[in-house]
Amino acid sequence: MTYSPTILVFDSGLGGLTVLREVVAARPDAHYVYVADDAFFPYGHHSEDEIIARVVPLMGELIRTHDPDLAVIACNTASTLVLSHLRAAYSLPFVGTVPAIKPACAQSKTRRVSVLGTKGTVKREYTKALIRDFALGCEVTLVGSPELASLAEADLSGHPISDDAILAELTPCFVGDPQDTGARTDIVVLACTHYPLLLDRLKRLAPWPVDWIDPAPAIARRVSDLLGTRLGDITQSGAEMIFTSNRAHGLSATLMPFFGGRVPA
């Protein structure tokens, strides 16, 4: 007997596709339901109370409709705010996405790390607690980008985005003497799942080379561990793409690489 677990991946928009891509690679046997809450995008423009009031009941509806075995909250803003509420309300296992401050600070050689996230994520008490607990003596610069998530969405949808627009969001991450490799930022934490969509351009536009930390591979490992060993011989199952605005995605060719080559329904 074969069994294909269902994994629900939830984000405010398309950024969670960067997490989905890694989870699909780790568990190609699963059926995937990707939900983009575009009717409420971007979350950074809403208050904490509004996001909690939005996501908790919406997740209940999605659980009732799709009966997933596990849900991934592929959004830093939602994870830092809503995970505890979701775990209290529903028995389903949830895997969140939080700024990878601990591994970044452990890895940094110059002791200068920047966290690039949405304005909401970087001001969150959750993020500040991670710094207090795990900075390990590093100087951590929090950079709240007002537009980079929207720029990433536009870029994925085929709209031209200028280098200048990206650079304006990126520049505050680079701290220290550009000529002194031992006293400048050497790691940037991507604390929004949208940002890896632009990673090639971020690397090209960076004032100097840094390591970029994307939490998606670690999330995929956690999901696979929670699901346990694959049962049966299923090598690939189906996929669905849902927008809360009910619009048709019309992005099949663009989305297929994130779904492991599947065409999302």
N, C-alpha and C positions, 0 to 999 in steps of 0.2 A: 504494500500500500504506500502511495506517495502522498506527501503533504506539502503544500506551499504556504508558508506563513504570509500574512498580509502586514506590510509596514506602511504606516501613515507618516508622511513627511510634510511638515507644516511650516510655512514662512509667510511673512507679510507680502512677499512678491516672488521674484525669480531668483533671489540670492541663494535660497536653500538648495537650488540645483547643484551648487558646488559641493554640498554635503551629500545630496542624493547620489551624485556620481561615485563618491567613494564607498557609500553603503552598498550600492548596486554591485560594485566590483567585489566587495567582500561577501555579499549574499545574493548571487544571481538567481538563486532558487526562489526568492520571495516574489510575491505580487506587490506592486507599489501603487500607492495612491498619493499623489503630490497635490497639496492644496496651497494655492497662492491667495492670500487674503487681500487681493488687490482693491477690493471695495473700501478698505481701510488704510491703504498704503499712502504715504509712508508712516510707520508707527512713530517715528521720531517727531511727528507733528501733533501727536496726541499726548494727553496727560497720563500719568501712571494709572490713575483710577479708571480712566476711559479704556486703556488697553486691557486691564484686568477684567472689566465689565464686558468687554468685547470677546476676549479669547476664551474665557472659561466656559460660558454657555455654548459658544460656537464649537469648541472641542467636544462637548457632550453630544451635539447634533452629529458631528462627524463620526464619533465612536458608534452611535446608534445606527447610522447609515451603513458604515463600511466594516464594522466589527473587526478592527485591526488587532493583531497580536502585540503590537508595540507601536509607540508614536515617538517620532523624532521632532523636537521643536528646533528647527533649523534656523533660528533667529536669535541673535544675542539679546536684542531689546526685550523680546517676549520671554526668553529664558530667565533673564535676571529678575524679571518681575513676576512671572506667572507660574513658574514650575512648582513652587510650593503649594499654590492654590490648586493646580491640576492634580497633584499627587494626593492632596487631601480630598478632592472631589471624586476621583475615579481610581479604580483598582488597576487600571492598565499600566504597564511599565512605560515610563517616559525617559527619554534621553535628551538632555538639553545641550545648548551651545553657549559656553561662557568664555570670556577672554582668557587666552592661554598665557597668563602672566607667570605662573609658576615655571613652566618649561622654558619660557623666554629668559627669565632672570637666571635660571640655572645654567643656561647656555651662553649668556652674554660674557664676552671677554673684556669689554670696555666698561661694563657696569652701567651702560646707558641704553635703556630700552624705551621705545615709544609704543603706545597703544592707540591704534587708529580705529575709531568706532563712530557710531552715530552720536549726536549730542546727548541723547537719552542714555545710551550705554555708559559713556564715560563719566556722567555725573551721578550714576546710580551708586548707592551705598554698597551694593553687592560688589561692584568693581573696586571701590576703595578698600573694602575688606580684603579682597584678594591681594592688593598691594601691601596692606599691613601684614598679612600673614606670609606672603611668599616672595616679597621683593628681594630678600636676601642681601640687603645693602645696596641694591641697584637704585639709580636715579630713574624713575619712571615718569615719562611725559605722556599725559593724556591729551589726545587730540580728537575733538568732537567735530566731525565733518558734517556740514549741513546738506551737502548735495551729492556726495560720491555714490550713495546707493541709487539715487535717481539716475545719475550718469551711467552707472553700470546697467541698469534696466534698459535705458535708451540704447546703449551700445549693443546689447544682446538682441534687441528688437530691430537692429539694422539702421538706427539713426546715427548720423555722424556726430562725434564728440571730439572737441578740440583738445590738443595736448595742454593748452593753457588752462582750460577748465579743470582738468585732472591735476595739473601741477599746483594749482591754487589750493586744492584740498590736501595735497600730499606734503608740501614744503614744511609745514610746522612740525612734522615728525623728525626732521633732521636737525639735531642739536649738537653743538660743539664745534670745534675748529675743523673745517673741511680738510686742512692739510695734515692734521694729526690723527693718524689712524687709531691711536690708542686712547683718544679722548673725545670720541664722537659716537653718535648712535650707531650701534652695529646690528640691532634687531628691531624689526617692526612687527608687532602683533596685529594681524588682521581680525579685528573684533566686530566684524559685520560679515555675514556670509555672502553679501553681494560683492565684496571687494576682490575676492579671487577671480571673479569674472574679468577683471581688468589687470590681472597680475602681470602679464607680459608688458603692458604699457607702464605700469608702476615701476617695474624693473628698469625699463628703458629711460624713464623720466627722472629717476632718483638722482639726487646730487652726487651720491657716492654709493658703492655697493653695500648692501645690507642683507641679512638673512630675513626672510619673510615667513612668519609662522601662521599656518592655516590649521585650525583644529579639526578639519574634516576627517583626516585619516584616523585620528584617535577616536572620534565619534563612531566611525565605521567599526573599529575594533570592539568598542563597547556594545554596539548593537549586536554584532555577531556573537559575542560572549553571552549576552542575555537570551538570545534565541536558542543557543545551544547547537549541538551537532545537527547537521542537515539530516533529514529523514527521507529515505527513498532516493530516486534517481533523477529528480527534477533538476535540470540545468538552467532553465530560464522560464519565468512565468510572465504574466501580463503587467500592464501599467496603465494608469489613468492620470490625467492632468485636469485639475479643477480650479477654476477661478471663482471666487465668491461673488464677483460682479456678474457671473453667468455669461460672460463673453466667451466666444470661441477663441481658442488660443492661436490657431493658424500658424503655428511655429514648428510643425512636425519635424522638418529637416534640421532646424536649429536645435531642437530639444533631444533628438535621438541619441547623440553622444552621451548626454547626461543620464539617459535611461538605459545605457548599455547596449545601444543599437536598436532598441524596441521603438515602435511607433506608439506614442501614448494616445489612448482613446480620449 
